[in-house]
Amino acid sequence: MNTIDLRKKKHSIDELLTMARSEPLMICDKDGKNYVLEEIDEFEKEVKELGSSKKFMEFLDERSKERETIPISSITKKLGI
């Protein structure tokens, strides 16, 4: 992780985004507070979107209520094992 101290040198948003493409950045602002800037991959993006989807959460809630199970003996018999 590369550290960028904005108290020492100013950078534009475009410069910071370009740097964050190659590795995560820890950015220290003029007040000494630290932030992390990094690219989100598609999986993380999808997780975030699904996590905030009311419809998907309702689907998971309903799915978790399903209690029907299939005994392993039925599966092995069906597969001839």
C-alpha positions in Angstrom: 0.0 0.0 0.0 1.4 3.3 -1.1 1.0 6.3 1.3 0.1 9.7 -0.1 0.5 12.7 2.3 -1.5 15.6 1.0 0.1 17.9 3.6 3.4 17.5 1.6 2.1 17.5 -2.0 -1.3 18.1 -3.5 -2.7 15.6 -6.0 -5.7 15.8 -8.2 -8.5 13.2 -8.0 -7.4 11.9 -11.4 -3.8 11.5 -10.2 -5.0 9.6 -7.1 -7.3 7.3 -9.1 -4.5 6.6 -11.6 -2.2 5.6 -8.7 -4.9 3.5 -7.1 -5.2 1.4 -10.3 -1.9 -0.3 -9.6 -2.1 -0.6 -5.7 -4.3 0.6 -2.8 -3.5 4.0 -1.5 -3.5 5.3 2.1 -4.2 9.1 1.8 -3.4 11.4 4.6 -5.4 14.6 4.4 -4.4 18.1 5.5 -5.8 17.5 9.0 -3.9 14.2 9.4 -6.9 11.9 8.9 -6.2 8.8 6.9 -8.3 7.2 4.1 -7.9 4.2 1.8 -8.5 4.4 -1.9 -8.6 1.1 -3.9 -10.2 -0.3 -6.9 -13.3 -2.5 -6.2 -13.3 -5.7 -8.2 -16.5 -7.0 -9.8 -17.2 -9.6 -7.1 -17.0 -7.0 -4.3 -19.2 -4.7 -6.3 -21.8 -7.4 -6.8 -21.7 -8.3 -3.1 -22.3 -4.7 -2.1 -25.2 -4.4 -4.6 -26.9 -7.6 -3.6 -26.4 -6.8 0.1 -28.4 -3.6 -0.4 -31.1 -5.3 -2.5 -34.4 -5.6 -0.6 -35.7 -8.2 -3.1 -32.6 -10.3 -2.8 -32.6 -10.2 1.0 -36.3 -11.3 1.0 -35.3 -14.2 -1.3 -32.6 -15.3 1.1 -34.9 -14.9 4.0 -37.5 -17.2 2.4 -34.8 -19.6 1.3 -33.4 -19.9 4.8 -36.9 -21.0 6.0 -36.9 -24.1 3.8 -36.4 -27.1 6.0 -37.0 -30.0 3.7 -34.0 -32.3 3.5 -33.2 -35.3 1.5 -31.6 -38.2 3.4 -28.1 -39.2 2.1 -29.4 -42.8 1.8 -31.9 -41.7 -0.8 -29.2 -40.0 -2.8 -26.8 -42.9 -2.7 -29.6 -45.3 -3.6 -30.6 -43.1 -6.6 -27.0 -42.9 -7.7 -26.5 -46.6 -7.2 -23.7 -46.1 -4.8 
